[in-house]
Amino acid sequence: MVLSLRTWPRRLVARPWLAGFIPINAATSGFGVVLPLLILIVLHETWTDVALAATLFNAAVILSSVVWGHLSDRYPARRLFLAINFGGYAALYLLLAFVHTLGALFAIYTVVGLIAPAGASASNLLILEKFTENERANAYASFQEMSIIGSVLGVLIGYFWTLANDALLSLLYLLAGLAAASALALWFGVKDPPRNLTTAQVARHPESLLSRIRVSASFHIAIPFFPRRPNLRAGALARFRRWAREELHHELPLIFAATFLFNLASNLYNISYTPYLVSVGLAASAIFLVNFANSFAQMLLFPLSGGMVSRFGSDRLVQWATYVRAVGYLATAGFTFYIAARSGAFAENVLTFGLLGAAIAAYTTASSLMLFRGLEHRDAGSLLGVSSALGGAAAVAGAGLSAVLASFGSFRLVFLVSAGALLASLPIWTAASVAYARRKYARAGPPTAPAPDVAAPEPRRAPESVAAAKTH
């Protein structure tokens, strides 16, 4: 089965209301850089505190994903959920501008994590419901472009703002205004659709799955072999064991394992990267510029990633992207040996983080297609639930491991561990590709030769050892 994704939209803005997602993505992109800088520069705290804040945030996202997923399935009020998400961001960003203690920042950032999944589920389902089957591929490609353009604008705004006055707290006012602009634009610019779909529909559309994974690894999908009623739980473990045995002959467990390692490495690296840049003496404006290189590279490569999958194949592209990311992590570890002599290795970090942005654009598209391909004719809801749980576990584990290594390790050790996790995932991706090819061949069956017109002579009997070798 050959799968492809439309990542280059026929129209940049498929519907005018999709442009309402640009300001919120600018706000969240800028805030992603601002938050660790608030901890490190404004509050004068440590790398460990940045990692702890990320751990609390990711844990809140995992827990609230279940709640928001159920609410999205039960109440089709998409605009309301988006208003809660985006309006909540605006209020919390403003509140953070008046925070002077680390405890208060932790509390507010945790609340940000609690409302974060509300918009992710609602925006994805809104597109599924507002566009017809023929329009959805282009609609999701347009939605992704709006998201990436917003991300680029967000870090550019942060760069020019901090370059002019180096005022991080006042930047929060601007980010709050952007979030509020999206809340108002979508509230007045789009109506709730008449038809109601559920989060399980994500598994039926590759573009929807890609869009959802790019936003967050965690989203609500029910896992039926863990029943809610107590009288059914006795057989749940037996059903899980039967399911696990069946999965041993499928590539999905390998995809889950490789994805877990990739997400673990990415979270560990990304959480530690800004503290590392601060530690080598880069100013806030320079750190925004480094992040701009990452977002800009994604903006350039993501529209081309669907064509790259068609040309090279998703299996090969996943491995290339993973390898490039690992090389980038190793390069960052190498910078730690001579940063004092090279003024923080600013140019090197711009180039490396830009390369990592290009790699993640290719990886996300290719890995989403591999996952979608593996879900064919399967219980997609349960399997996406497993994938979601592993994605959340990787996020929390990466943040927690960053906090541990911050206590007694070094940035160099973090980057080396991250690179090692990525390199360890490469043979697992290869095994997943082999398992898929084997399963595809077994399903199709060996090719059958046409019946001859005349009786063929009886073939010579092969030696025992050769016959046995061919059987296996």
Long-range contacts (C-beta under 8 A, 24 or more apart in sequence): 1-373, 1-376, 1-440, 2-310, 3-206, 3-309, 3-314, 3-369, 3-372, 3-373, 4-306, 4-309, 4-310, 4-369, 5-137, 5-206, 5-207, 5-210, 5-305, 5-306, 5-309, 5-365, 5-368, 5-369, 6-137, 6-138, 6-140, 6-141, 6-207, 6-306, 7-141, 7-144, 7-302, 7-303, 7-304, 7-305, 7-306, 7-307, 7-365, 8-141, 8-303, 8-304, 8-306, 8-307, 9-138, 9-141, 9-142, 9-145, 9-303, 10-138, 11-138, 11-142, 12-142, 12-145, 13-142, 13-146, 14-131, 14-135, 14-138, 14-139, 14-141, 14-142, 14-143, 15-130, 15-131, 15-139, 15-142, 16-189, 17-185, 17-186, 17-189, 17-190, 18-139, 18-142, 18-143, 18-146, 19-146, 19-185, 20-182, 20-185, 20-186, 20-189, 20-190, 21-123, 21-143, 21-146, 21-147, 21-150, 21-182, 21-186, 22-146, 22-149, 22-150, 22-153, 22-182, 23-150, 23-178, 23-179, 23-181, 23-182, 23-185, 24-86, 24-89, 24-119, 24-150, 24-178, 24-179, 24-182, 24-183, 25-146, 25-147, 25-148, 25-149, 25-150, 25-151, 25-153, 25-154, 26-150, 26-151, 26-153, 26-154, 26-157, 26-175, 26-178, 27-89, 27-90, 27-93, 27-154, 27-175, 27-176, 27-178, 27-179, 27-182, 28-89, 28-151, 28-154, 28-179, 29-150, 29-151, 29-152, 29-153, 29-154, 29-155, 29-291, 29-295, 30-154, 30-155, 30-157, 30-158, 30-171, 30-174, 30-175, 30-178, 31-89, 31-93, 31-154, 31-172, 31-175, 32-291, 33-155, 33-158, 33-274, 33-287, 33-288, 33-291, 34-158, 34-168, 34-171, 34-172, 34-175, 35-109, 36-274, 36-275, 36-278, 37-168, 37-274, 37-278, 37-284, 37-287, 38-96, 38-99, 38-105, 38-168, 38-169, 39-102, 39-105, 40-274, 40-275, 40-278, 41-168, 41-278, 41-284, 42-168, 42-169, 43-100, 43-101, 43-102, 43-105, 45-102, 46-275, 46-406, 47-272, 47-275, 47-279, 47-402, 47-406, 48-403, 48-406, 48-407, 49-102, 50-271, 50-272, 50-274, 50-275, 50-402, 50-406, 51-271, 51-272, 51-399, 51-400, 51-402, 51-403, 51-406, 52-106, 52-399, 52-403, 53-105, 53-106, 53-109, 54-267, 54-271, 54-399, 54-402, 55-396, 55-399, 55-400, 55-403, 56-106, 56-109, 56-110, 56-113, 57-109, 57-110, 57-112, 57-113, 57-399, 58-113, 58-267, 58-392, 58-395, 58-396, 58-399, 59-113, 59-396, 60-110, 60-111, 60-112, 60-113, 60-114, 60-116, 61-113, 61-114, 61-116, 61-117, 61-216, 61-218, 61-392, 61-395, 62-218, 62-392, 62-395, 62-396, 63-114, 64-113, 64-114, 64-115, 64-116, 64-117, 64-118, 65-117, 65-216, 65-218, 65-219, 65-220, 65-388, 65-392, 66-220, 67-220, 68-117, 68-118, 68-120, 68-121, 68-220, 69-117, 69-121, 69-199, 69-219, 69-220, 69-221, 70-220, 71-118, 72-121, 72-122, 72-125, 72-198, 72-199, 72-220, 73-198, 73-199, 73-220, 76-125, 76-129, 76-192, 76-193, 76-196, 77-192, 78-122, 78-123, 78-125, 78-126, 78-129, 78-192, 78-193, 79-122, 79-186, 79-187, 79-190, 79-191, 79-192, 81-118, 81-119, 81-121, 81-122, 82-118, 82-119, 82-122, 82-123, 82-126, 82-182, 82-183, 82-186, 82-187, 83-183, 83-186, 83-187, 84-115, 84-118, 85-115, 85-116, 85-118, 85-119, 85-122, 86-119, 86-179, 86-180, 86-182, 86-183, 86-186, 87-179, 87-180, 87-183, 88-112, 88-115, 88-118, 89-115, 89-176, 89-179, 90-176, 90-177, 90-179, 90-180, 90-183, 91-176, 93-172, 93-173, 93-175, 93-176, 93-179, 94-172, 94-173, 94-176, 96-172, 97-169, 97-170, 97-172, 97-173, 97-176, 116-216, 117-216, 117-218, 117-219, 117-220, 120-212, 120-215, 120-216, 120-219, 121-199, 121-219, 121-220, 123-215, 124-202, 124-208, 124-211, 124-212, 124-215, 125-197, 125-198, 125-199, 125-201, 126-190, 126-193, 127-208, 127-211, 128-197, 128-201, 128-205, 128-208, 129-193, 129-195, 129-196, 129-197, 130-190, 130-193, 136-205, 136-207, 136-208, 137-207, 139-207, 140-205, 140-207, 140-208, 140-210, 140-211, 141-207, 141-303, 143-211, 144-210, 144-211, 144-214, 144-302, 145-303, 147-214, 147-215, 148-295, 148-298, 148-299, 148-302, 149-299, 151-295, 151-298, 151-299, 152-292, 152-295, 152-296, 152-299, 154-178, 154-295, 155-288, 155-289, 155-291, 155-292, 155-295, 156-288, 156-292, 158-284, 158-288, 158-291, 159-285, 159-288, 159-289, 159-292, 162-283, 162-284, 162-285, 162-288, 163-285, 166-283, 166-284, 166-285, 168-284, 200-380, 200-381, 202-384, 203-372, 203-375, 203-380, 203-381, 203-383, 203-384, 204-380, 206-368, 206-369, 206-372, 209-368, 209-371, 209-372, 210-364, 210-365, 210-368, 210-369, 213-364, 213-367, 213-368, 213-371, 214-364, 216-391, 217-263, 217-387, 217-388, 217-390, 217-391, 217-392, 217-394, 217-395, 218-388, 218-391, 218-392, 218-395, 219-384, 219-388, 220-388, 221-381, 221-382, 221-384, 221-385, 221-388, 222-381, 222-382, 222-385, 223-381, 223-382, 223-385, 223-386, 223-389, 224-379, 224-381, 224-382, 225-382, 243-382, 249-435, 249-439, 250-374, 250-435, 250-439, 251-370, 251-374, 251-431, 251-432, 251-433, 251-435, 251-436, 251-439, 252-371, 252-374, 252-375, 252-378, 252-383, 254-428, 254-429, 254-431, 254-432, 254-435, 255-367, 255-370, 255-371, 255-374, 255-429, 255-432, 256-386, 256-387, 256-390, 257-425, 257-428, 258-425, 258-428, 258-429, 258-432, 259-367, 259-371, 259-387, 259-390, 259-391, 259-394, 259-425, 260-390, 260-391, 260-393, 260-394, 261-394, 261-421, 261-422, 261-424, 261-425, 261-428, 262-322, 262-325, 262-363, 262-367, 262-421, 262-422, 262-425, 263-390, 263-391, 263-394, 263-395, 263-398, 264-394, 264-397, 264-398, 264-401, 264-421, 265-325, 265-329, 265-398, 265-417, 265-418, 265-419, 265-421, 265-422, 265-425, 266-325, 266-360, 266-398, 266-418, 267-394, 267-395, 267-397, 267-398, 267-399, 267-402, 268-398, 268-399, 268-401, 268-402, 268-405, 268-414, 268-417, 268-418, 268-421, 269-329, 269-332, 269-414, 269-415, 269-418, 271-398, 271-399, 271-402, 272-402, 272-405, 272-406, 272-411, 272-414, 272-415, 273-332, 273-353, 275-406, 275-411, 276-332, 276-336, 276-411, 276-414, 277-344, 277-349, 279-411, 280-339, 280-344, 280-345, 281-343, 281-344, 282-344, 282-346, 282-349, 286-344, 286-346, 289-350, 290-346, 290-349, 290-350, 290-353, 291-353, 293-350, 293-351, 293-353, 293-354, 293-357, 294-353, 294-354, 294-356, 294-357, 295-357, 296-354, 296-357, 297-354, 297-355, 297-356, 297-357, 297-358, 297-361, 298-357, 298-358, 298-360, 298-361, 300-358, 301-357, 301-358, 301-361, 301-362, 302-361, 302-364, 302-365, 305-361, 305-362, 305-364, 305-365, 305-366, 306-365, 308-362, 308-365, 308-366, 309-365, 309-366, 309-369, 314-365, 314-366, 314-367, 314-369, 314-370, 314-373, 315-366, 315-370, 315-429, 315-432, 315-433, 315-436, 317-362, 317-363, 317-365, 317-366, 318-363, 318-366, 318-367, 318-370, 318-429, 319-426, 319-429, 319-430, 320-362, 321-359, 321-360, 321-362, 321-363, 321-366, 322-359, 322-363, 322-422, 322-425, 322-426, 322-429, 323-422, 323-426, 324-355, 324-356, 324-358, 324-359, 325-356, 325-359, 325-360, 325-363, 325-422, 326-419, 326-422, 326-423, 326-426, 327-419, 328-352, 328-353, 328-355, 328-356, 328-359, 329-415, 329-416, 329-418, 329-419, 329-422, 330-415, 330-416, 330-419, 332-415, 333-411, 333-412, 333-415, 333-416, 333-419, 336-410, 336-411, 336-412, 336-415, 337-412, 370-432, 370-436, 373-436, 374-436
